[in-house]
């Protein structure tokens, strides 16, 4: 199983499982289709959105492990 890391590009996280989008949308990342999603890491996006990247990564990995 693939693990999410905080240095992963948003687009790459979404390619693991489309359901990951729900977690990103829940913390205010509503521009998942914008150019930033193709070049911005989870850590960078969380810094911009004031979100805890470690919690997000943990939540995403728990979700993926349950699939």
C-alpha positions as CSV (number, residue, x, y, z in Angstrom):
1,X,0.0,0.0,0.0
2,X,1.2,3.5,-0.9
3,X,1.7,5.9,2.0
4,X,1.1,9.6,1.9
5,X,3.9,11.8,3.0
6,X,3.9,15.6,3.6
7,X,6.3,16.2,0.7
8,X,3.9,14.6,-1.8
9,X,2.4,16.8,-4.5
10,X,-1.4,17.2,-4.1
11,X,-2.1,15.8,-7.5
12,X,-0.2,12.6,-6.6
13,X,-2.2,12.2,-3.4
14,X,-5.4,12.5,-5.4
15,X,-4.2,9.9,-7.8
16,X,-3.8,7.4,-5.0
17,X,-7.6,7.5,-4.3
18,X,-10.2,10.1,-5.3
19,X,-11.6,9.9,-1.8
20,X,-8.6,11.8,-0.5
21,X,-10.2,14.9,-2.0
22,X,-12.7,14.9,0.8
23,X,-10.0,15.4,3.4
24,X,-8.4,18.2,1.5
25,X,-11.8,20.0,0.9
26,X,-12.6,19.6,4.6
27,X,-9.6,21.8,5.6
28,X,-10.3,24.5,3.0
29,X,-8.3,23.3,0.0
30,X,-11.0,24.0,-2.5
31,X,-8.7,24.5,-5.5
32,X,-7.8,20.9,-6.1
33,X,-7.9,21.4,-9.9
34,X,-5.9,24.6,-9.9
35,X,-2.3,24.7,-11.1
36,X,-1.0,24.7,-7.5
37,X,-2.3,21.2,-7.1
38,X,0.2,20.0,-9.7
39,X,3.2,21.6,-8.1
40,X,2.5,22.2,-4.4
41,X,3.2,19.7,-1.7
42,X,0.8,18.9,1.1
43,X,3.2,20.6,3.5
44,X,3.2,23.8,1.4
45,X,-0.6,23.8,1.0
46,X,-1.2,23.2,4.7
47,X,1.0,26.1,5.5
48,X,-1.0,28.4,3.2
49,X,-4.3,27.1,4.6
50,X,-3.3,27.0,8.2
51,X,-3.8,23.3,8.6
52,X,-1.8,20.7,10.5
53,X,0.1,18.7,7.9
54,X,0.9,15.9,10.3
55,X,-2.7,15.4,11.2
56,X,-3.7,15.5,7.5
57,X,-1.1,12.9,6.6
58,X,-2.2,10.7,9.5
59,X,-5.9,10.9,8.5
60,X,-5.1,10.2,4.9
61,X,-3.0,7.2,5.7
62,X,-5.7,5.8,8.0
63,X,-8.2,6.2,5.3
64,X,-6.1,4.5,2.7
65,X,-5.2,1.6,5.1
66,X,-8.9,1.0,5.6
67,X,-9.6,0.5,1.9
